[in-house]
Amino acid sequence: MSNDKVETVAGAAEPEAPSDPAARIGELTAERDRLAAEKAELYDHWVRRQADYENLRKRTDREKAEIREYAGMEVARSLLEVLDNFERALSVECGDKDYAKGMELIRQRLFDTLVKLGRAGALRGRHVRPPCAPRGGNRPDR
């Protein structure tokens, strides 16, 4: 065995620790600085990934809300066509008052449902006859 190398159990040679304490302190300081820089780099990488994840989550939530809103508007638009058909049917005089009353109740329920679901904005600018208002000629053109 040589004086500057220590034999390990596995047979690999390791350099001996320098006998000069100042050199050893210098090596340890350099290693500490390298590890601190590596830690700072990893921490910065982690913080950026966390921010990326948070931004992705917020963007996904926004997109989901937009999709729900769009889908809700499509449903409301489709239901408005049904509401229009009810209004057209109600504008025609009917001899059976019970039938007319049933149609009016269905129309009002549909309208109330749109309002309840928050889709009353889709009804803005439309003349909506209250349930008790007379049918026929006093309705303004759209």
C-alpha positions, 0 to 999 in steps of 0.5 A, a space after each residue: 500500500 502506498 502512503 497517499 492512497 487508502 485501500 477500501 473493502 471493495 478494492 477501489 482506491 480513494 484519495 486520502 484527506 489532505 493533511 493541510 486543514 486549510 486545504 480541507 476547509 477550502 474543499 468543504 467550502 467549495 462543496 458547500 457552495 456547490 450544493 447550496 447553488 444546486 439547492 437554490 436551482 432545484 428550489 427555483 425549478 420547483 417554485 416555477 413548476 408550482 406556479 405553472 401548475 397553479 396557472 394551468 389549474 386556473 386556466 382549466 377552471 376558466 375554460 370549464 366555466 366558459 364551456 358550461 356557460 356556452 353549453 347553457 346558452 345553447 340550451 337556453 337558445 333551444 328552449 327559446 324556440 320552444 317558448 316562441 312556439 308556445 307564444 305563437 300557439 297562445 296567440 291563436 284563439 282557442 275554443 277550449 279555455 282549459 286547453 289554453 290555460 294549460 298551454 299558458 301554464 306550460 309556457 310560464 313554467 318554461 319561462 320561470 325555469 329559464 329565469 331560475 337557471 340564470 338564463 333570463 339574459 337570453 330573454 332580454 329585448 324580447 317582449 314576454 307577455 305576463 301570464 294574465 295579459 290578454 292574447 292577440 293584437 296588443 303585442 308589439 312586433 319583434 
